[in-house]
């Protein structure tokens, strides 16, 4: 197998640049769509779209976390120089998407076709038939993304992950332009937007497939391959990631939107989502570094370089707190003006409500990088069950508090869930690294080791540049 190209510093620099582009586009997409869709459909229509797509997002769990765990396995195989393991993982994962995941999606759509979606979600501006068509396009998008995730894993395994980020960002930019044109100039409906998003996902998949086949010779589809031993070996990490992803994305993020739609209606969902979207700016910035770090962490674990694994996680955590401080200060200072312009005056800015969101985000930052370290090395099987139980309890608490406190009640439930999950992943990571939890917190507060590591890496890069210029 071809070793990852370039050194760690070079790959991280390229990965960071690719993530910077991709995350910038994703952030623009997320932020820009709010005023565009609110202007086109009204606050209630936008909230109903969010509630419907939140419900549809549960179809993404039909892949049971296969993409992430298989991609991690390919990267770790690359780190260990095991070509056969990487090829077997690639072929088996793709075959499961055709033989197993696609039929599950079809069954879910069949059930959705007879469900009273409009009544359950209080959809006053989206008919039951239109709601079903939205689910069809969302299901297609999820399947395209599943296959795309396996294809791009071949790029990650060869160390060429920056290219995958650039392609994803370009596709998302094209999607934003198409959606804006459709709803602004042609009065596109929710069904039209869902179709455009699915089409962009298909284009992204096509380009990634072409690039991946050139980058990795072993990235070839073979429908005849089936390995029962491989399926059993991947069962625990796949279940672990699936449950973890369900607890965070499915329960803590999407479930409140569905519950609020049923309890308070589309307008409450829209306000809750607008504040959440403002906080996602921080996520997009953090992912610029965390996603390349995931790949490098998997490589270090494949080489059994656990000291380097620990340093990468510590550095990433410190970086996340720097970003949190900057974004939090910006939102509290410029929030009223930003919200007035951004939502065209339809969503008022509340310092108290934003402060609650910032507390929830801070609880998430506490264990964010530790969680990604466990994800990238397929070590979530045990902690994920605890996370799911705590997330369900948090949403239940939020639902109860919503009946008394309205929207702030749901955010308070989210704070409990984010803090609990962060403590769980930190404890799991510290135990894996054989470090006391207190020592891990101390290392997070001491940036000297991270600065020393960065200085050493920069020195290595400068030395190579001098040698190259001298040659």
N, C-alpha and C positions, 0 to 999 in steps of 0.2 A: 504494500500500500504506500502511496505517496505521502510523505510526512507533511505536516502543516507547513505552508510556505512562510518564510521569514521568522524573526524572533517574536517573543511575546510582546515587547513594546511596539514593534511595527504592526503586528496583527491587531493589538488593542487600539492603536492610533487609527488604523483604517476602519476597524469596527466602530469606533466612536464617531468617525466622520460619517460613515454610512448610517449609523443610528441617529446622528444629529439631523441628517437630511430626512430620514424616514419619520422620526418623531416630530420634527417640525411640521411636516406635511400632515401627519396624523392629528397633531394639536390644532393646526389650522382647520382641518376637516371637522374636528369635533366642535370647535368654537364657532366656526362660520356657519355650520348647519343650523345652529339654534335660531339666530334671527331670520335666516332664510326660510326655514320651515314654519316658524311661528307667524311670519308675515304671510306665508302662503295658505296656511291651514288654521290660523288662530291659535291661541294658547291651549284651548281645550282639545282641538284637533291634534296639536303637537303632542300633548300629554297622552292622548289615546294611542298615537303611533308608538310612543315610548313604552307604554304598558303592553301593547301587542307584541312588539319586538322583544321585550323582556320575557314574556311568556314563551315566545318562539326560541329564545336563546337556550332553553332547556333541551332542545333537540341536539345541541352541540355535544351533550354528554353521551350521545349514542356511540361516540368513538372511544369512550371509557378512558380518555387520556392516552390513547395509543400513540398519537403524534409525538407528544413530549417525551414519553419514556423511550420510544423507539429511537428518536433523534438523539437522546442522551446516550443510549446504548451504542449507536453508530459512532458518536464522537469519542466515547471512551475506548471503543475498539480501535479507532484511528490512533488514539494516544498510545495504545499498547501495541500498535503495528499489526493487528489481526485483521487481515483482508477478508478471510472467509467469514468471520463473525459479522463484519459490517455488511457484506453482501447478503448473508442469510437474513439479517435483521431487516434490511431494505426490502427484499423480495417478499418475506412473510408479512411485513406490515402493509405493503401495498395490496397483497392478495386479500387480507382481512378487510380492507376498505371496500373491495368489490363484493366479496362473498358474504360479509357479515354486517358491515355498517350500512351499506346502501339498502338492504332489505329492512333493517330496523327503521330507517328514516321513512320508507314507504309505508310501513305499518303505522307509524306515528301520524303520518299525513292522513291515512285512511280514518283513523280515530278522530282527528281534528275535523274532518269533513262532516261529521255528524254531531259535533259539539256546538252548543249555543254560545259561541264566542262573544257575540255582541251583548248578550244579556249578562254574562258573568263579569265582563270587564267594563260594563256600562259604555259601550261604544255607540255614541249617538251620531257620529259623523263618519263611521266606517261600517258598511253593511257586512252581514255575516259572510256573504260570498267573497267580498273584497278582502275580508280578514283572512279567509282561507287561502286566497291567492298569495297574500303576503307571506303566509307560512310556507307555501310551496317554494317561493323564491328564496326565502331564508334558508330552507332545508338544502336547496341546491347550492347556495353560497357556502354553507357549512361543509358540505361534501367536497366542494372544490378546495376549500381551505385545508381540509384534512389531507387530501392528496398532495396539495402544495407543500404542506408542512413536512411531509416525508421526502419530497423531492429536494427541498432546500436543505434538509439534514445532510445530504451528500456534500453540499457546499460547506456546511459547518465542519464536517469531518475532514475536509481537505484544508481547512483554515481560511477558506475564501468567503467568510460569512458577510463581509462588507457588501459584496455584490448583491446578495439576497436582500439586504436592507434597502439598497438603492432601487431595486426593482419594485419592492413592496411600496416604497414611498411614491414612485412614479405612478403606479397603478392607482393608489389612493388619491393622488392629485387629479388624475383623469376622472375618477369617480366623482369627486367634489364638483368639478366643472360641469360634468354631465347632469348631476342632480340639480345644480343651481340653474342651469339653462332650462331643464325640464319643468321645474316648478315655478320659475319666475316668468319665462316667456310663453310656456305652453300649458300652464296651470296643471302640472303633473300631480297625480293623486299618490296616495301611499303605495298603491300597487306599482305604479310607475317607478317610484324611488326604489322599491324592493327589487324590481327587475334590473334596474341600472346597477345596483350594488352586486347582484349575482353575476351580471355580465362582466363587471370589473374583476371580480374574483376569478372568473374563467380565463380572462386575458392574462392575469397575473400567473395563474397556474401554467398556462401554455408557455410563457416566456421562461419561467423557472425550469420547466421540464427540459427545454432545449439546452439551457445553460448547464444544468446539472448533469445531463448525459455527456456533455463534453468535459466536465471537470472531473468526474469519477467514472472510470471504466466499468466499475462493478454496479453502477446504478442502472440496472436493466430489469425490465419487468418480465417475469416468468410465471404465468398462471398455473403451471404444473407443480410449483414448489409448495409443499406443505410439511411442516415440522411440528409434530405434537409436543415434542420436548421443549422446543423454543416457546410455544404458546404457554406451557406451564411455567417456564422460567420467567416469563414476562408478566405472569398473572399478578403477583404481589406488587411490583412497582407500578403496574398500570392501575390497579385498584387503588393503591395509595394516592397516586396523583389525581385520579378521577374524583375520589372522595374529598381530597384537599381542594380541588378546583370547584367542586360543588359547594363546599362550605364557604369559600370566599366569594366566588363569582355568582354562583347560583343562589346562595342563601343570603349572604350579607349585602350583595350589590343588587341583584335582580329581584329577589323576593319582596323587598320593601316597596318596589314600584308596583308590583302586582297587587300587594295587599292594600297599598294606598289607593289604587284605582278602584278596588272593590269597596273600600271604606269611605273615601272622600271624593272620588271622581278624578277625571282627567286633569283638571286644573291643578290639583294638589300634586299629582305626579310630575307635571311640567315644572312647578316651582322647585320641588325636591331635586329634579334632574338638572335644572339650571345651576343650582348651587354645587351639585356633584360634578358637573362638567367643568366648573371653574377650578375645582380641586384636581381634576384630571390633568390640568396643565403640569402639575408637579409630577404626576406619574409619567407623562411623556418625557419630561426632562430626565428623570431618574433612569428610565429604561434605555436611554442613550448609552449609559455605562453598564447597567446591570445585565442586559442581554449579551453583549460581548463578554462580560465577566462570567456569565453562565457557561459559555463555551470553553473559556480558559480554565474555569474550575473543573469542568469535566475532564479536560486534558490533564490537569495536575493530578486528579484522582486516578486516572488511567495509568499515570507514571508513579503513583503512590508518593507524590511529593506533597504530603499533607501540611507541612509547615507553610508552603506557598499557598495552599488552599486557604488556610486560616488568615494569612496576610491579605489575600484578595478580598475576603469577606469583611475584614476589619476596615480596609480602605473603602470599600463600597458603602458600608454603613456610615462612615464619617462623611463621605461625599453626599449621601442622601440627606443628612441633617443640615448640611450647608445649603442645599437646594430648598429644603423645607423652610428654613429661616428666611431666605430671600423671597420665595413665593408668598409666604404668609405675610411678610411685611408689605409686599406689593398689594395684596388683596385687601388688607385692612386700611391701607392709605388711599388707594385709588378705587376701591370697590364701588362706592356710590356712582362715580362718573362712568366707570366701566359698565356697570349693570344698566345704567340709563341708556347708554349708547348701544350696548350689545343687544339688549332685549327690546329696544325701542320703547322703553318706559313701561313695559307690560309686567316686569318682575321687579319689585322694589328691593333695594339692598338693606339688609338688617345686620348690624354689627353683632348682635347677640346670636343670631342664627349662623352667621359665618364663623363666629368664634367656636360654636359647637362643631361645625364641620372641620375646623382646624384642629381641634382636640382629637376628633376621630382620625384625621389624617396623621397626626403625630403618633397616635397609638399604632397605626399601620407601619409607619417608618421605622418604629422600634425594632421590628423583626423582619422587615421586608427583604433585606439582602440575605439574611440567614435562611429565609424560606426559599429564595432562589437557589441557594447553595444546595439545599436538600432536594429541590426539584431537579436540578441539573445532574444529580448523581443518583436519582431514583431511590431516595431514602425517606419517603413520606408515608410508608405503609402504616406504621404504628401511630405516629402523631396525627395522621389525617382523621382517624376515628374520633379522637378527642376534639379536634377542631370542628368536625361536623356537629357533634353534640353541643358544643359551646355556641356555634353559629346559630343553630336552631333555637337555642335558649335565648340568644340575643334578639333574634327577630320576633320571637314570641313576646319578649319583654317590650320591644318596640311597638308591637301591635297593641298590647294592653295600654301602654303609655299614650299611644296615639288617640285613644278614645277619651283621654283626659286632657292631654297637652297639644293635640293636633300634630302638625309636622315635627316640632322639636322632640316629641316623644319617640318618633322613629329614629331620629339621629342619636338620641341617648342610648337606645338599644344597640345602634351600630358602634358606638364608643366602647360599650362593654364587649362586643364581639371582637373588634379589632385588637383591643388590649389583650384579651384572653388568648387569641390565636398567636399574637406576637410572642407572648411568654412561652407558649407551647413550642414553637419552632426554635426559639433561642435555647430553651432547655435541651431540645433534641440535638441541635448543632453543637452545643457545648459538651454534651455527653459524647458525641461522636469524636470530637477533637480532644477528648480527655482533659477538658478544662473546667474548672469551677465556673458557675454562672457569674459569680461576682467578678472573677478575673476577666471574663469576656466583656462585662460592662466597663470595667476599668480600662481595658484596651480600646474600647470604642471612644473613650474620653481622652485618650492620649494619642495625638496625631504624629508623634515623633517617629514611630516605626514606619508609618505609611510614607512620611516625607523622606525618610532614609531610603525606603524601597524605590520611590519615584526618582530620587536623586541618582541612585545606582543605575536604574534603567536608563535614565537620560544620559548618564556618563557612557554607558555601553553604546548607545546610539551615536553619540558624538564621536566616540573612538572609531566606530565603523565608518562614519562619514569621513574622518580624517584619513583613514587608511585608504578609502576609495579615492579621495582627492589626490593623495600622494601617489597612488598607482597610476 
